Amino acid sequence: MTTYNQPMNQPDRVLSWDDTIQKDSEFVLLPEGVYYFTVSGLERAQFTPGPKSKIPACPQAKVTLKVPSAQGEATLRHNLFLYSSNEGLLSAFFGAIGMKQKNAPLQMDFNNIIGKSGYCRVKIYTYNGDQYNEVKAMLYPDEVNPAQVLNAQFVNGGIQQVAPTMQAAPAAGPWNNGAF
């Protein structure tokens, strides 16, 4: 939601036609890997399928993720389609942000996702010669090897102190036996 007439010291505000501007593009391309993120936005939409779509018209959650990094803060968009064939992707998202346990039922609560944190695997894709980031997978906390989180040093003093809503990764996990 946009707030109009914000004071000048606020980060987002309406500009007038003769305002002075300074900030350049803030696009940050992250190297591929596992990152800590915080959910910063949600847009509820209706997906309209194209002729080659694999799913029909359905509700769509357009989630915005903030990812701190050495290059600056990256903003990633992640689309979630509320359709039964995507239930595993929905479970992974809610599991990553600590709202769902593995193999347990969960009534989705999109009203309370803003500010939640978790881990995701980021990939780079190329479109028309330009490179972009995409969220390739959401990761449950126990699937994450803390030593492989690429932005751990940029999050509240290190990875061990982040994401109070999530359970800490166990001492033994799939990443310890080479499966990750």
VOMARFI-475815 format. One record per atom (N, C-alpha, C): atom name; x, y, z. Coordinates in nm, 4 decimals. Each point is the difference from the previous one (the first is absolute). Example, Ala and Ser with C-alpha at 12.3 -4.5 7.8 and 13.67 -1.06 7.14 Angstrom:
# VOMARFI-475815
 name       px       py       pz
    N   1.3190  -0.5690   0.7800
   CA  -0.0890   0.1190   0.0000
    C   0.0900   0.1200   0.0000
    N  -0.0350   0.1050  -0.0720
   CA   0.0820   0.1190   0.0060
    C  -0.0770   0.1090   0.0730
This chain:
# VOMARFI-475815
 name       px       py       pz
    N   0.0837  -0.1162   0.0000
   CA  -0.0837   0.1162   0.0000
    C   0.0894   0.1242   0.0000
    N  -0.0325   0.0940  -0.0821
   CA   0.0790   0.1217  -0.0101
    C  -0.0554   0.1047   0.0946
    N   0.0879   0.0642   0.0743
   CA  -0.0399   0.1105   0.0874
    C   0.0439   0.1288  -0.0670
    N  -0.0925   0.0912  -0.0174
   CA   0.0307   0.1263  -0.0664
    C   0.0337   0.1063   0.1034
    N   0.0698   0.1043  -0.0440
   CA   0.0381   0.1138   0.0837
    C   0.0872  -0.0412   0.1184
    N   0.0927  -0.0904  -0.0242
   CA   0.0927  -0.0402   0.1045
    C   0.1044   0.1094   0.0195
    N   0.0528   0.0146   0.1210
   CA   0.1069   0.0973   0.0241
    C   0.1234  -0.0323  -0.0849
    N   0.0858   0.0985  -0.0223
   CA   0.1182  -0.0153  -0.0855
    C   0.0965  -0.1074   0.0494
    N   0.0023  -0.0290   0.1301
   CA   0.0968  -0.0969   0.0519
    C  -0.0476  -0.1446  -0.0162
    N  -0.1169  -0.0213  -0.0563
   CA  -0.0503  -0.1348  -0.0228
    C   0.0618  -0.0563  -0.1279
    N   0.0261  -0.1312  -0.0057
   CA   0.0666  -0.0567  -0.1165
    C  -0.0856   0.0046  -0.1274
    N  -0.1296  -0.0124   0.0080
   CA  -0.0867   0.0037  -0.1163
    C  -0.0962   0.1158   0.0117
    N  -0.0123   0.0770  -0.1066
   CA  -0.0906   0.1134   0.0012
    C  -0.0349   0.0372  -0.1429
    N  -0.1045   0.0736  -0.0160
   CA  -0.0389   0.0516  -0.1297
    C   0.0944   0.1139  -0.0365
    N   0.0499   0.0005  -0.1226
   CA   0.0878   0.1057  -0.0471
    C  -0.0824   0.1046  -0.0754
    N   0.0428   0.1241   0.0110
   CA  -0.0632   0.1053  -0.0803
    C   0.0772   0.0128  -0.1308
    N  -0.0557   0.0702  -0.0969
   CA   0.0609   0.0123  -0.1318
    C   0.1366   0.0687   0.0037
    N   0.0253   0.0814   0.0991
   CA   0.1266   0.0718   0.0053
    C   0.0871  -0.0422   0.1180
    N  -0.0264  -0.1199   0.0587
   CA   0.0844  -0.0517   0.1079
    C   0.1416  -0.0265  -0.0499
    N   0.0954   0.0000   0.0920
   CA   0.1376  -0.0364  -0.0297
    C   0.0150  -0.1490   0.0265
    N   0.0620  -0.0699  -0.0927
   CA   0.0224  -0.1438   0.0156
    C   0.1493  -0.0283  -0.0041
    N   0.0414  -0.1138   0.0631
   CA   0.1414  -0.0344   0.0046
    C   0.0231  -0.1493  -0.0164
    N  -0.0849  -0.0830   0.0587
   CA   0.0209  -0.1437   0.0085
    C  -0.0015  -0.0650  -0.1385
    N   0.0995  -0.0834  -0.0280
   CA   0.0046  -0.0750  -0.1246
    C  -0.0701  -0.1338   0.0199
    N  -0.0048  -0.0782  -0.1039
   CA  -0.0660  -0.1299   0.0042
    C   0.0546  -0.0836   0.1152
    N  -0.0862  -0.0728   0.0643
   CA   0.0394  -0.0827   0.1137
    C  -0.0007  -0.1482  -0.0342
    N   0.0010  -0.0345  -0.1290
   CA  -0.0037  -0.1398  -0.0389
    C   0.1257  -0.0711   0.0462
    N  -0.0175  -0.1120   0.0684
   CA   0.1110  -0.0809   0.0489
    C  -0.0174  -0.1405  -0.0551
    N   0.1002  -0.0500  -0.0715
   CA  -0.0008  -0.1368  -0.0502
    C   0.0825  -0.0852   0.0959
    N  -0.0665  -0.0934   0.0652
   CA   0.0667  -0.0876   0.0968
    C   0.0638  -0.1194  -0.0704
    N   0.1161  -0.0441   0.0454
   CA   0.0549  -0.1267  -0.0501
    C  -0.0924  -0.1146   0.0434
    N  -0.0010  -0.1077  -0.0763
   CA  -0.0846  -0.1141   0.0351
    C   0.0415  -0.0579   0.1344
    N  -0.0988  -0.0454   0.0767
   CA   0.0283  -0.0619   0.1278
    C  -0.1153   0.0112   0.0975
    N   0.0257  -0.0314   0.1243
   CA  -0.1002   0.0029   0.1062
    C   0.0111   0.1328   0.0739
    N  -0.1157   0.0636   0.0224
   CA  -0.0042   0.1307   0.0651
    C  -0.1080   0.0048   0.1072
    N   0.0267   0.0817   0.0987
   CA  -0.0977   0.0378   0.1014
    C  -0.0826   0.1146  -0.0583
    N  -0.1314  -0.0006   0.0213
   CA  -0.0863   0.1057  -0.0506
    C  -0.1027   0.0397   0.1054
    N  -0.0618   0.1146  -0.0202
   CA  -0.1136   0.0450   0.0807
    C  -0.1128   0.0369  -0.0953
    N  -0.1206  -0.0450   0.0313
   CA  -0.1174   0.0340  -0.0806
    C  -0.0346   0.1460   0.0269
    N  -0.0027   0.0801  -0.1053
   CA  -0.0282   0.1425   0.0163
    C  -0.1297   0.0444  -0.0665
    N  -0.0597  -0.0851  -0.0792
   CA  -0.1220   0.0422  -0.0664
    C  -0.0820  -0.1168  -0.0510
    N  -0.1277   0.0272  -0.0209
   CA  -0.0928  -0.0984  -0.0547
    C  -0.1027   0.0728  -0.0840
    N  -0.0173  -0.0482  -0.1205
   CA  -0.1078   0.0491  -0.0855
    C  -0.0884  -0.1192  -0.0335
    N  -0.1284   0.0132   0.0292
   CA  -0.0957  -0.1050  -0.0366
    C  -0.0487   0.0291  -0.1410
    N   0.0094  -0.1001  -0.0873
   CA  -0.0371   0.0181  -0.1397
    C  -0.0798  -0.1208  -0.0474
    N  -0.0474   0.0090  -0.1207
   CA  -0.0690  -0.1111  -0.0641
    C   0.0830  -0.0391  -0.1217
    N   0.0460  -0.1246  -0.0040
   CA   0.0778  -0.0489  -0.1124
    C  -0.0922  -0.0261  -0.1177
    N   0.0363   0.0549  -0.1150
   CA  -0.0738  -0.0248  -0.1235
    C   0.0901  -0.0838  -0.0896
    N  -0.0401  -0.1230  -0.0273
   CA   0.0877  -0.0888  -0.0767
    C   0.0095   0.0405  -0.1471
    N   0.1153  -0.0300  -0.0575
   CA   0.0193   0.0169  -0.1434
    C  -0.0369  -0.1294  -0.0696
    N   0.0119  -0.0030  -0.1316
   CA  -0.0399  -0.1197  -0.0744
    C   0.0819  -0.1246   0.0336
    N   0.1251   0.0176   0.0467
   CA   0.0855  -0.1149   0.0326
    C   0.0151  -0.0217   0.1504
    N  -0.0807   0.0665   0.0808
   CA   0.0120  -0.0120   0.1457
    C  -0.0348  -0.1408   0.0462
    N   0.0703  -0.0418   0.1033
   CA  -0.0234  -0.1326   0.0564
    C  -0.1028   0.0025   0.1120
    N  -0.0342   0.1197   0.0484
   CA  -0.1010   0.0111   0.1048
    C  -0.1093   0.0956  -0.0471
    N  -0.1208  -0.0182   0.0528
   CA  -0.1109   0.0876  -0.0392
    C   0.0032   0.1314   0.0783
    N  -0.0952   0.0862  -0.0273
   CA  -0.0141   0.1236   0.0771
    C  -0.0121  -0.0358   0.1475
    N   0.0721   0.0746   0.0850
   CA  -0.0024  -0.0267   0.1433
    C   0.0551   0.1221   0.0729
    N  -0.0220   0.0079   0.1321
   CA   0.0632   0.1084   0.0764
    C   0.1522  -0.0119  -0.0062
    N   0.0663   0.1138   0.0058
   CA   0.1463   0.0049  -0.0075
    C   0.0521   0.0952   0.1065
    N   0.0986  -0.0463   0.0756
   CA   0.0671   0.0851   0.0983
    C   0.1326   0.0433  -0.0604
    N   0.0176   0.1316  -0.0163
   CA   0.1257   0.0555  -0.0485
    C   0.0755   0.0508   0.1213
    N   0.1004  -0.0773   0.0424
   CA   0.0728   0.0272   0.1234
    C   0.1300   0.0742  -0.0331
    N   0.0306   0.1038   0.0769
   CA   0.1241   0.0745  -0.0157
    C   0.0942  -0.0381   0.1134
    N   0.1234  -0.0331  -0.0365
   CA   0.1014  -0.0415   0.0967
    C   0.1162   0.0988  -0.0041
    N   0.0508   0.0366   0.1168
   CA   0.1201   0.0835   0.0111
    C   0.1155  -0.0907   0.0414
    N   0.1119   0.0128  -0.0727
   CA   0.1168  -0.0836   0.0243
    C   0.1224   0.0906   0.0172
    N   0.0533   0.0116   0.1221
   CA   0.1209   0.0807   0.0191
    C   0.1213  -0.0725  -0.0578
    N   0.0923   0.0773  -0.0585
   CA   0.1201  -0.0611  -0.0572
    C   0.1126   0.1017  -0.0052
    N   0.1182  -0.0444  -0.0370
   CA   0.1156   0.0886  -0.0135
    C  -0.0228   0.1036  -0.1096
    N  -0.0822  -0.0335  -0.1003
   CA  -0.0274   0.0907  -0.1105
    C  -0.1096   0.1008   0.0334
    N  -0.0633  -0.0144   0.1145
   CA  -0.1138   0.0824   0.0386
    C  -0.1207  -0.0891   0.0237
    N  -0.1140   0.0609   0.0238
   CA  -0.1204  -0.0786   0.0262
    C  -0.0707  -0.0322  -0.1310
    N  -0.0156  -0.1289  -0.0267
   CA  -0.0699  -0.0452  -0.1197
    C  -0.1482  -0.0169   0.0314
    N  -0.0825   0.0282  -0.0986
   CA  -0.1436  -0.0217   0.0115
    C  -0.0376  -0.1090  -0.0988
    N  -0.0569  -0.1080   0.0502
   CA  -0.0433  -0.1105  -0.0842
    C  -0.1511  -0.0123   0.0069
    N  -0.0596  -0.0376  -0.1100
   CA  -0.1438  -0.0247  -0.0046
    C  -0.0189  -0.1504  -0.0144
    N  -0.0955  -0.0533   0.0730
   CA  -0.0274  -0.1436  -0.0030
    C  -0.1497  -0.0202  -0.0132
    N  -0.0413  -0.0708  -0.1043
   CA  -0.1418  -0.0233  -0.0247
    C  -0.0432  -0.1353   0.0552
    N  -0.1097   0.0019   0.0718
   CA  -0.0598  -0.1227   0.0533
    C  -0.1413  -0.0112  -0.0554
    N  -0.0280  -0.1122  -0.0650
   CA  -0.1311  -0.0222  -0.0592
    C  -0.0806  -0.0904   0.0906
    N  -0.1177   0.0426   0.0373
   CA  -0.0845  -0.0746   0.0920
    C  -0.0814  -0.1021  -0.0792
    N   0.0693  -0.1063  -0.0352
   CA  -0.0581  -0.1085  -0.0784
    C   0.0584  -0.1301   0.0528
    N  -0.0799  -0.1059   0.0051
   CA   0.0396  -0.1235   0.0683
    C   0.1313  -0.0596  -0.0510
    N   0.0317   0.0130  -0.1291
   CA   0.1256  -0.0572  -0.0490
    C   0.1214   0.0753   0.0541
    N  -0.0208   0.1163   0.0562
   CA   0.1092   0.0793   0.0579
    C   0.0027  -0.0063   0.1525
    N  -0.0702  -0.0933   0.0583
   CA  -0.0065  -0.0096   0.1463
    C   0.1375  -0.0184   0.0629
    N   0.0874  -0.0753  -0.0648
   CA   0.1356  -0.0191   0.0523
    C   0.0792   0.1295   0.0031
    N  -0.0178   0.0851  -0.1009
   CA   0.0684   0.1296  -0.0035
    C  -0.0544   0.0925   0.1080
    N  -0.1300  -0.0053   0.0222
   CA  -0.0615   0.0794   0.1066
    C   0.0504  -0.0479   0.1367
    N   0.0068  -0.1313   0.0188
   CA   0.0510  -0.0556   0.1256
    C   0.1448   0.0413   0.0224
    N   0.0802  -0.0040  -0.1057
   CA   0.1410   0.0383   0.0132
    C   0.0129   0.1463   0.0409
    N  -0.0823   0.0891  -0.0571
   CA   0.0055   0.1412   0.0373
    C  -0.0337   0.0180   0.1473
    N  -0.1126  -0.0564   0.0441
   CA  -0.0397   0.0160   0.1398
    C   0.0970  -0.0719   0.0944
    N   0.0602  -0.1101  -0.0453
   CA   0.1022  -0.0664   0.0809
    C   0.1259   0.0831   0.0121
    N   0.0395   0.0638  -0.1105
   CA   0.1210   0.0818   0.0012
    C  -0.0113   0.1164   0.0974
    N  -0.1194   0.0572   0.0136
   CA  -0.0161   0.1153   0.0894
    C  -0.0458  -0.0406   0.1397
    N   0.0046  -0.1303   0.0279
   CA  -0.0256  -0.0479   0.1354
    C  -0.1457  -0.0112   0.0394
    N  -0.0907   0.0043  -0.0965
   CA  -0.1429  -0.0089   0.0329
    C  -0.0552  -0.1408  -0.0201
    N   0.0776  -0.0911  -0.0569
   CA  -0.0460  -0.1367  -0.0242
    C   0.1101  -0.0987   0.0342
    N  -0.0387  -0.1090   0.0610
   CA   0.0918  -0.1106   0.0262
    C  -0.0134  -0.1010  -0.1135
    N   0.1079  -0.0712  -0.0295
   CA  -0.0039  -0.1019  -0.1048
    C  -0.1088  -0.1028   0.0273
    N  -0.0702  -0.0389  -0.1043
   CA  -0.1030  -0.1048   0.0022
    C  -0.1159   0.0295   0.0940
    N  -0.0147   0.1238   0.0439
   CA  -0.1113   0.0382   0.0876
    C  -0.0964   0.0894  -0.0784
    N  -0.1291  -0.0130   0.0257
   CA  -0.0944   0.0883  -0.0688
    C   0.0139   0.1439   0.0490
    N  -0.0361   0.0942  -0.0855
   CA   0.0066   0.1413   0.0345
    C  -0.1094   0.0747  -0.0748
    N  -0.0755   0.0798   0.0719
   CA  -0.0917   0.0920  -0.0653
    C   0.0823   0.1228  -0.0367
    N   0.0112   0.0273  -0.1291
   CA   0.0840   0.1110  -0.0458
    C  -0.0494   0.1306   0.0608
    N   0.0957   0.0831   0.0427
   CA  -0.0322   0.1287   0.0624
    C   0.0876   0.1073  -0.0645
    N  -0.0402   0.0445  -0.1171
   CA   0.0773   0.1016  -0.0714
    C  -0.0037   0.1345   0.0718
    N  -0.0968   0.0212   0.0879
   CA  -0.0083   0.1274   0.0721
    C   0.1170   0.0215   0.0947
    N   0.0713  -0.1057   0.0361
   CA   0.1078   0.0116   0.0986
    C   0.1377  -0.0387  -0.0537
    N   0.0228   0.0150  -0.1299
   CA   0.1307  -0.0373  -0.0550
    C   0.0998   0.1160  -0.0040
    N  -0.0491   0.1244   0.0018
   CA   0.0890   0.1154  -0.0079
    C   0.0902   0.0028   0.1245
    N   0.1292   0.0143  -0.0229
   CA   0.0969   0.0025   0.1100
    C   0.0571  -0.1361   0.0346
    N  -0.0595  -0.1070  -0.0511
   CA   0.0535  -0.1343   0.0257
    C   0.1263  -0.0203  -0.0821
    N   0.0895  -0.0837   0.0498
   CA   0.1283  -0.0226  -0.0653
    C   0.0224  -0.1476  -0.0251
    N   0.0843  -0.0283  -0.0962
   CA   0.0312  -0.1380  -0.0320
    C   0.1164  -0.0088  -0.0961
    N   0.0106  -0.1158  -0.0656
   CA   0.1088  -0.0271  -0.0917
    C  -0.0549  -0.0447  -0.1341
    N   0.0699   0.0407  -0.1061
   CA  -0.0388  -0.0435  -0.1339
    C   0.1252  -0.0228  -0.0841
    N  -0.0164  -0.0781  -0.1056
   CA   0.1064  -0.0221  -0.0967
    C  -0.0285   0.0940  -0.1174
    N   0.0993   0.0820  -0.0339
   CA  -0.0125   0.0980  -0.1067
    C   0.0789  -0.0465  -0.1217
    N  -0.0608   0.0126  -0.1165
   CA   0.0644  -0.0314  -0.1272
    C   0.0017   0.1253  -0.0864
    N   0.0825   0.0006  -0.1014
   CA   0.0033   0.1078  -0.0985
    C  -0.0618  -0.0539  -0.1285
    N  -0.0875   0.0790  -0.0608
   CA  -0.0513  -0.0368  -0.1309
    C   0.0216   0.1168  -0.0947
    N   0.0093  -0.0319  -0.1270
   CA   0.0239   0.1014  -0.1025
    C  -0.1230   0.0126  -0.0873
    N  -0.0413   0.1246  -0.0226
   CA  -0.1145   0.0294  -0.0847
    C   0.0360   0.1181  -0.0895
    N  -0.0089  -0.0195  -0.1297
   CA   0.0347   0.1042  -0.0973
    C   0.1390   0.0594   0.0246
    N   0.0936  -0.0854   0.0393
   CA   0.1367   0.0443   0.0196
    C   0.0297   0.0604   0.1358
    N  -0.1024   0.0229   0.0824
   CA   0.0201   0.0556   0.1338
    C  -0.0100  -0.1113   0.1034
    N   0.0732   0.0152   0.1113
   CA  -0.0031  -0.0994   0.1065
    C  -0.0849   0.0501   0.1158
    N  -0.0739  -0.0938   0.0597
   CA  -0.0878   0.0280   0.1125
    C   0.0118  -0.1126   0.1008
    N  -0.0418   0.0273   0.1239
   CA  -0.0072  -0.1046   0.1022
    C  -0.1408  -0.0557   0.0052
    N  -0.0084  -0.1260   0.0379
   CA  -0.1294  -0.0614   0.0275
    C   0.0155  -0.0925   0.1198
    N  -0.1066  -0.0130   0.0758
   CA  -0.0011  -0.0935   0.1110
    C  -0.0240  -0.1377  -0.0594
    N   0.0968  -0.0871   0.0131
   CA  -0.0104  -0.1346  -0.0554
    C  -0.0658  -0.0949   0.0987
    N   0.0226   0.0215   0.1309
   CA  -0.0582  -0.0877   0.1013
    C  -0.0041   0.0718   0.1338
    N  -0.1050  -0.0269   0.0748
   CA  -0.0094   0.0423   0.1396
    C   0.0495  -0.1166   0.0836
    N   0.0728   0.0293   0.1067
   CA   0.0639  -0.1051   0.0781
    C  -0.0468   0.0018   0.1445
    N  -0.0390  -0.1173   0.0499
   CA  -0.0271  -0.0143   0.1426
    C   0.1318   0.0227   0.0739
    N  -0.0036   0.0539   0.1209
   CA   0.1243   0.0282   0.0730
    C   0.0915  -0.1217   0.0162
    N  -0.0574  -0.1197   0.0177
   CA   0.0854  -0.1175   0.0199
    C   0.0646  -0.0485  -0.1300
    N  -0.0334   0.0609  -0.1129
   CA   0.0621  -0.0332  -0.1279
    C   0.1185   0.0916  -0.0314
    N   0.0272   0.0947   0.0888
   CA   0.1003   0.1017  -0.0267
    C   0.1285  -0.0277   0.0773
    N   0.1103  -0.0021  -0.0725
   CA   0.1315  -0.0065   0.0627
    C   0.0397   0.1449   0.0268
    N   0.0045   0.0433   0.1266
   CA   0.0316   0.1396   0.0299
    C   0.1291   0.0497  -0.0644
    N   0.0962  -0.0879  -0.0214
   CA   0.1270   0.0404  -0.0607
    C  -0.0160   0.0349  -0.1477
    N  -0.1115  -0.0417  -0.0625
   CA  -0.0202   0.0260  -0.1419
    C  -0.0930   0.1189  -0.0271
    N  -0.0489   0.0662   0.1032
   CA  -0.0868   0.1168  -0.0188
    C   0.0887   0.1174  -0.0392
    N  -0.0177   0.0496  -0.1216
   CA   0.0929   0.0984  -0.0563
    C  -0.0070   0.1383   0.0635
    N  -0.1113   0.0320   0.0666
   CA  -0.0120   0.1337   0.0593
    C  -0.0072  -0.0039   0.1522
    N   0.0496  -0.1054   0.0607
   CA  -0.0094  -0.0155   0.1454
    C   0.0627   0.1163   0.0753
    N   0.1106   0.0530  -0.0478
   CA   0.0702   0.1070   0.0714
    C  -0.0736   0.1329  -0.0054
    N  -0.1010   0.0147  -0.0851
   CA  -0.0735   0.1255  -0.0134
    C  -0.1303   0.0012   0.0781
    N  -0.0241  -0.1042   0.0793
   CA  -0.1272  -0.0139   0.0694
    C   0.0207  -0.0028   0.1499
    N  -0.0286   0.1091   0.0680
   CA  -0.0001   0.0066   0.1469
    C   0.1167  -0.0721   0.0649
    N   0.1201   0.0214  -0.0484
   CA   0.1169  -0.0557   0.0669
    C   0.0289  -0.1445  -0.0309
    N  -0.0669  -0.0594  -0.0957
   CA   0.0315  -0.1377  -0.0372
    C  -0.1208  -0.0894   0.0003
    N   0.0114  -0.1105  -0.0651
   CA  -0.1124  -0.0883  -0.0278
    C  -0.0585  -0.0652   0.1249
    N   0.0775  -0.0190   0.1026
   CA  -0.0509  -0.0669   0.1187
    C  -0.1012   0.0850   0.0770
    N  -0.0009   0.1319  -0.0232
   CA  -0.0881   0.0872   0.0758
    C  -0.1221   0.0461  -0.0781
    N  -0.0216  -0.0493  -0.1215
   CA  -0.1095   0.0490  -0.0829
    C  -0.1226  -0.0879   0.0115
    N  -0.1095   0.0533  -0.0525
   CA  -0.1251  -0.0729  -0.0164
    C  -0.0515  -0.0622   0.1288
    N  -0.0384   0.0818   0.0990
   CA  -0.0484  -0.0562   0.1251
    C  -0.1272  -0.0816  -0.0160
    N  -0.0741   0.0143  -0.1110
   CA  -0.1224  -0.0771  -0.0188
    C   0.0290  -0.1407  -0.0496
    N   0.1258  -0.0264  -0.0382
   CA   0.0333  -0.1307  -0.0540
    C   0.0767  -0.0815   0.1022
    N  -0.0107  -0.1317  -0.0148
   CA   0.0796  -0.0861   0.0860
    C   0.1419  -0.0039  -0.0529
    N   0.0963  -0.0041   0.0886
   CA   0.1399  -0.0086  -0.0409
    C   0.0238  -0.1335  -0.0690
    N   0.0899  -0.0007  -0.0943
   CA   0.0345  -0.1234  -0.0686
    C   0.0638  -0.0965   0.0988
    N  -0.0359  -0.1285  -0.0069
   CA   0.0587  -0.0980   0.0917
    C   0.1486  -0.0205  -0.0304
    N   0.0703  -0.0545   0.0987
   CA   0.1432  -0.0253  -0.0162
    C   0.0257  -0.0956  -0.1158
    N  -0.0870  -0.0970  -0.0192
   CA   0.0125  -0.0924  -0.1121
    C  -0.1133   0.0297  -0.0971
    N   0.0283   0.0020  -0.1256
   CA  -0.1020   0.0291  -0.0997
    C   0.0408  -0.0568  -0.1332
    N  -0.0862   0.0127  -0.1001
   CA   0.0311  -0.0578  -0.1302
    C   0.1250   0.0602  -0.0615
    N   0.0348   0.1222   0.0397
   CA   0.1191   0.0648  -0.0553
    C   0.1275  -0.0567   0.0586
    N  -0.0072  -0.0694   0.1133
   CA   0.1208  -0.0573   0.0613
    C   0.0442  -0.1288  -0.0695
    N  -0.0929  -0.0675  -0.0687
   CA   0.0365  -0.1268  -0.0613
    C   0.0227   0.0138  -0.1510
    N   0.0121   0.1239  -0.0483
   CA   0.0290   0.0216  -0.1411
    C  -0.1231   0.0020  -0.0887
    N  -0.1204  -0.0140   0.0579
   CA  -0.1212  -0.0029  -0.0822
    C  -0.0463   0.1387  -0.0397
    N   0.0536   0.1047   0.0589
   CA  -0.0465   0.1361  -0.0301
    C   0.0809   0.0664  -0.1061
